[in-house]
């Protein structure tokens, strides 16, 4: 694959027949995809945990009640004890990769400290864990019709209700994901 064919800054949407409980009916935002593999964050699996609990565990003082009430997402089955923040670009955080011109991924404590005091990124999603694929693994899964890839829609990540993100991501390319059957998708 060349750089233009990698799927960084795209969604992969679990096809209806993907039965793996880690990914059933998920939308994963691909933050990195290259010859070595892929890393993504599931954006439509909120947990019962609120960000305030993370602040408390990390000893971070909170002055933004709204931030403390933000849901924590189950970002994927790998390193579920580590936090990942998908956010609108801007700010100067220690461990950030720019996924696109408008969206970044940060894994350092300083972004959480900023969020806790209301001076963090304009929009953000905090997840524990990530989804990862080895070299060529995701490409094979796409060819096997496990995933549908679509362009990223920032509004799907930050503005769409969690329960509608799976269908909203597919809607971006005119597909009603609920109407697809196992043979549909890439061929």
N, C-alpha and C positions, 0 to 999 in steps of 0.2 A: 504494500500500500504506500502511496505517497502522502505527503502532508495534507493535501487537499481532500483525501478520502478518509482521514481520521475523523472521529466523531466528537472531539472536544467541543464543549458548549452546545451540545445537542441533548435531547431527551432520548432515552430508550424506554419504550413503553412495553410492559409485559403483555404478550399476546394472551388472549383469554384461555388458551390451552396450557399455558405455563403453570404447572402445578406446584413447583417448588414453593414451600410455605414462606421462604425468605423473600420471594419476589411476586407472589400471586397478586395480580391487579396493581402492580406498582408502576410508578414513574420514577426513573432514576436520571438525575442530572449528571452528565459526564463532565467532570472537572479536568480530566486528563486522559488522553488516549493517544498512544503512539506505538512504535514497534515493540515496546517492552510489555504492553498490556494497557489496562484501563482502570481508572478509579472514578467512582461515582457516588453520589449521595441520593438515597431514596427520599423523595420530597413529599410523599403522601401517606406516611405512616406516623402519625402523631402518637405519642405515648401519654400516659396519665401524669407524667412528671412535668413540672413547670420549671422555668428557668431560675426562679427564686431558690429552688432546692439546690441547683448547681452552684449558684452564688454562695449559699450557706456552706455547702461542702468545701468550697474553695476559699472561704473566708473573705469574700468580696463584699464590701459595703454597698448597699443599694439605696439610691435616692430616686430611682425611677420605678414607681409601683407598676406601671404598664409593662416594663421589661420583665419584672418578676413574675408576671402572669403569662408570659409567652410560653407556648407549648414546646416541649423537647421532642424531636423526631427520632425515630429508629432509622438511622442512616444506612444501615446494612449490617451483615453478619460478621464483618471483620473489625477487630479492635473496638468492641462496643464500649470499652471504658474510656476511649478518647473522644474528645469533642471536636466538631468541625462546624465552622460558621460560613454559610453561603451568604454573601451580602452584596449590596450595591457598591460599586467601586468608589474609592476615595478613602482618605485616612492613611495613616502610616503605621501599619501593624508589623510586628516582628516576623511572623511566619505567614506570609501571604503569597498566593500565586494568582495572577490575573488570568481568569478563565476566558474573559472576553473584554471588550472595552468598557462594559457596564457591570459585569459581575466578577467577583473575586471569591476565593476560598481562603480562610484564615484558620490557623490551628493554635495560635498563641493566646495566652491569658490576657494580654493587653486589650484585645478587642472586646472580651467579656467585661473587663473593668470599665471600658468606655460605655458599653451598652448599659451597664448597671447604673451609671450616672447620667444617662440620657444624652451622651455626646458621641455615641457610636455611629455606625453606618445608618443611613436613612431607612433601609429595609434590610432584614436579615432573617435567616432560618438557622436554628441551632440543632445539630444532630449528634447523636452518639453512634459511633461506628460508621463504616463505609462499605461499599460493595467493590470488590476488586476482581480483576480477570488477568490471567497470565497472557503472555505473548500469543496472539492468534485465537485465544479462547472466545472472546466476545464476537469476533468475526464469524467463527464457526457457529455460535449460538444464533446469530442473526440469520445465517444461511439455513439453519435448521428451523426457522420460523418461530423462535422463542421470543424475539423482540422485534418491534417496529421502531425505527428511528425517525425522529422529527426534529426540526429546528427548535431551539430553546425559545420559549416565550416567557420573558421576565415576569409578565403578569400572572402566568400559571404558578410560578414559584411563590410570589409574594402576595398576590391579590385574590387568587381563586380559592374558595373554600376547599379544605383538605379533601373532603369526600368527593369533590368534582374534578380533581386534578387529573385523574387517569383518563377520563373521557375528554376533558378540556385539552389535554396535550394532543390527543389524536384529532380532535376537532380542528386544530390549527391547519391540518392538511386535508380537511374535508372527509375524514374517516369517522364513521360511527363505530367505535371499538366494540360496542355491545353486539353489533351485527356480524362481526367476523367469526369465522369458524376455523378449525385447525388448519386446513390447507391454504388459507389466505395469507397474505404478507409478501415477503420477498421470495422470488422464485428463481 
